Amino acid sequence: MDDCFLIDGNKRTLFVGLVCVDVLNLVSKFPEEDAEYRCIDSYKQRGGNASNSSTVFSLLGGAAEFFGILADDTELPFIQNNFEKFGVKFKNSVVKPNKICPRTVVILSLESHSRTTLHTNKGLPELTLDDFSKNISLSSSEYGWIHFEGRDNAHEIARMITYVNEINKNNSTSIFTSLEAEKLRFAPHLDKLDMWKLPDVLFVSKEFARGQGYTCMEQAVTSYFRKVKNGAVVICAWGEMGAAAMSDQSGLVTSPAFPPSEILDTCGAGDTFIAATLFALGRGKALQMAIKFGCKVAGSKCGVQGFNNLK
Ligand code: ADP
């Protein structure tokens, strides 16, 4: 039997998390300290995990919405226009005055394919359940799926997923939930708040799993699967190795990676994988097909700069 996460195509998928500005610099070779270099290219784009995933989900033809906090600074028009350009709804997001938009500077080396990231966040507040419940109406059945990016507001994220789960209990149709555990610093929260048991789908990154001592994706999903609630799914992407996933129905399934002819920009590969996998699951695809689709789209993303040319 297949895992059944089919959602009504008219319902939106909501991505909850960070939006920031990314400045990507493409270099032939990683620079040495205190030296001057010329970049092959430099481009600015809307970033943040949930924001990137909403972009890809929309590019794939899905109805995507982003929910997060937007700083009311000089970057706000860029971010708003860019959401519009990619057809991502964002108007329920909270705009905070007198705050600075977080910024990420990325160095992409063509020689080593390394991705070096410098992130600055000067106190943009994190989302709370109060923001979520006041701005997102779950009673109108607009949403089929809500994906949460695991951030420092773990306690509030746990409350938001619990809130959705409670609403599901009183409704005939359910909103599926997913949670991404990417950064290792999220690990203690998963244990302390027993967040393992909250989402229907748990995405665990390679960085997260490695930091917890796992050496391969199969080992990671098998182990994390013991912690999630009955009927839930665990999915783990592992760079050039592809991805693995586990559910009661499918057991352990894997997909290879699909490398492009030239690796140009791996920034957002994980976010792309999540968006494409959710897109496929929401269309009723079996778990193995869904992660394979995730790997294919994420592989294509590695071969293009930014998201503009993603097919
Ligand atoms: P992150 O961007 O979060 O570090 P990963 O590196 O685990 O995420 O990559 C996510 C997915 O992107 C992988 O499962 C794989 O399908 C694809 N991917 C990443 N790097 C490559 C690569 N070098 N070649 C082909 N596919 C890749």
Residues whose N, C-alpha, C, O or C-beta is under 5 A from the ligand:
A	BS01	ADP	K206 A237 W238 G239 E240 G242 A243 A257 F258 P259 T266 G268 A269 G270 F273 G294 C295 A298 G299 C302
